[in-house]
Amino acid sequence: METQNKIVLVTGGSRGLGKNAAIHLAKKGLNVILTYQSKKADADETVKELQEIGVNVAALQLDVANCKSFDNFFKEVKSLLKSVFNADKFDYLVNNAGIGIHASFAETTEEQFDTLVNIQFKGAFFLTQKALPLINDGGGIINVSSGLARFALQGYAAYASMKGAMETLTKYQAKELGARGINVNIVAPGAIETDFGGGAVRDNEGLNKMIASQTALGRVGLPDDIGPVVAFLCTEEARWINAQRIEASGGMFI
């Protein structure tokens, strides 16, 4: 398999959509470095699952909100690449780590806003910048947006604004990194049943039904609807897809 030695760095890869993406990457024969913020047990469990699929995998702690930690983080990545993967660089970066904060525009605090900026936009901006020397030419970057950047649901003004910023950044990254053969795309999931945002979409029956009724395919999304899309973008087959926003929402609010 030609992807056998390719390596993907997935932030927030220990659970939720990041874990699902990591599993589908492994099924395609790609090796994975995943990051976790605090839940080491979850990360270890995910590492074990991926190893059982038959790829090389390692986990590293990373707080994407703390840009000052990135230099040290990439020193660790460098030594991991040598010790676990027998490589100097990796091929794909998936900027998946994120949190959701639900607050109306009128009630969003500066602290909530700063938290979202630091994790969803500033963190992804500078983490990718610091990663550039370690990404192989001909590799790729996959950012993560949200359907909420296209349609508006009350309570997500700050969160969706950061995702809109990531969508614009994706185009600039694609433009400026094209000379290195690096393609950059952004995946925008619709509402998905995970523990994201306190698990509201999964656990709140009324909300679940409302979303399903507004989705062309008649149900709420599952992690397995998103992970394979991310994994596909980390393959040679997707090499000519560039600077694109790919919404995977089952046709929400169309």
N, C-alpha and C positions, 0 to 999 in steps of 0.2 A: 504494500500500500504506500503510495507516494507521500502521504501525510505522516507516515510513521515517525519521522524525526522532528516534525514541526511541534513547536511549543507555544502554548497560549497562556497568558497571564490574565486571570479573571478576578477582578476585585469583588469582594462580597460573595465569594463562591462557596461558602460553607452551608448556605441554606437558601430557601426560596428560589427565585428565578435564576440566581447565580449558580446554585447547585444544579438545577435542572440543565442549564447550559453546559456546565462542566461534564455532566453525565453524557450528554449528547455529543460533546466534543470527543470524549473518551471513546464512545462507540464508533466514531469516525477514525479512530486511531491516532488522535492528537494527544500529545502529552500536556499536562496541566500544572501550572502553579496557581494556587488559589489563595486569596487572602481572607482573613476574618478579623473582626474588630476585637471582640471579647470572648466569644463562645468557642473556646478551643476544643471542647468535647465534640461540638457539631462538626468542626473542621476535621478533626481526627476521623470521625465517622465517615465523612465524605471522602477523605483520602483513601480509607479502606475500601469503600464502594468502587472507587475509580481503579484502584489497584486490581480489584477482582475482575474488572473489565479487561485488564491486561495492558495498561499504559503506565508510564512513569508519572508520578504525581508528588507534589510537595505542597505544604501549607505554610504561610507566613503571616504573622500579625501585622496589621496595618490600620491606622486611623486616618482615613482619607481627609478628615477635617483638619489635620495637623500638617500643613505643608513643610514645616521645619523638620519633620521626621523623614522626608522623602529621600534625602541623600543617603542616610543610613539604611533605609529600606532597600534602595537599589544596590548598596554594597552587599547586603544579604542576598538579594536576588542573584548578583554576580557569582557569589560563592556557591549558591545552590545550583546554578546552571552548570558549574564545573563538576560539583560533587555528585549530583543526582542525575543530570541529563547529559553530561560530557559535552557541553556546548558553551559557547561564549555569549550567544545572544538568543533572544526568543523571536517569535514570528508575528504573533497577534496579541493585541491588548484589548480586553473587554472591560470598559468602564461601567461596571454594573452596580457597585456599592451605592446604597442610598437609603434614605428614610422618608417617611411621609409625615407631614404635619398638616392637620386639618384645622383651619381657622378662617373665619370670614376676613375679607379685606379690611373692614372697619376695625376688627379686633386683633389683627396680626401684630405681635410685639416685635420690637427691634431684635430682641434675643432670638425669637423664632426665625425671623428673616435671616439673621446672620448665620444661624445654624444651617439653614437650607443653602445659603450661598456657599458656605465653606465646604459642605459635603457634596452638593449636587453640581456646583459650577466651578468655584475656585479650586477645589480639590482635584476634580477631573482635569481642569485646565493645566495645572502645574504638574500633576502626576504624569500626564501624557508628555509634557515638555521634558521632564526629567528622564522619561523612559526612552526618548528618541535615540540616544546613542546605543541603546541595547536592543532596539528593534531591527531585525534584518531588513535590508532593502528587499522590496517585493512582498513585504508582509502587509498587515492591515490593522486598522483600529475600528472597533465597534463601540459606539456610544449608545446610551440608553435614554430615550425620551419617554413620552407618555401620550396617550390619546388626548389627555387634558391640555396639550399645547395646541390642539386643533379645535376641540369643542370645550365649552365652559360648563363646569359644574360648580355650584356654590361651595366655597370653603377651600379652594385650592389656588387662590390668586398668586401667592408667593411661590409655591411649589411649581406650578405650571409655568410661571415666568422664568424660573431657572432652567426648566426643560426647553423653553423657547430659546433661551440663550445657548444651550447646548446644540440645538438644531442649527443655529447660525454658525457657531464655532465649527461644527462638522464640515460645513462648506469651505471655510477658510483653511482648515487642516487638509482637506482633500486637495485644494488648490496649491498649497505650499509644500505638501509632501509628495505630490505627484512625480516630481523629478527623481525621487528615490523609488518609484514604483509602489509606493504605499497607498492603498485605497482606504478611504474613511467613509463609513456609513453610520446611520443612527436608526435603531429599532425603537418603535413606539408601541408598546403594549397597550391594549385597552384594559378594562377592569379584569383582574385575575384573582382567582381564589388562592391566596397565600396568607401568611401571617402579617403581611405588609399592612401598615396603618392600623395595627391592632386586629387584623383579620376580619375587618368589617364586611368586605365583599363576600367572604366565605361564610361568615357566621350570622350575618343579619339577613334573615329570609326575605324581608320586604325589599331591602336594597338589591339583593340578588335577583329577585323577580323583576324589579323595575329595570335593571340593566339588561337582563335577558330579553325583556319585551322591546327594548330599544336597539337590539342587536340583530342584524339581518339573519345571522345563522341561529338565532333563537336560544342562545345560552350564554352564560358567563364564561370567560376564558379560564383555562387551566395552565399550570406551569408547562405542561407538555405541548402547549400551543406556541410557546415562545422559545424554549431552549433549542429546538431544531432549527429555528430561523437564525439564531445567533451562530450555531454550529455551522450552518451552511455558508454564512458570510466569512467563515474562517477556512474556506477551501479554495482550491484552484478554480473550481466551477464558478465561483462568484467574483473572480478577479476583475471583470469588466464592469461590475456594479460599483459606482463611485459617487460620492457626494449625495447619496440618496437617503431620504427619510422613508423607512419601510414600516408602515403601520400594520401591526398584527392584532386586530381587535374584533375579528369576525364581522366587521361592518357595523360598528357602533355609531349611532347617530348619523346615518347617511341619508 
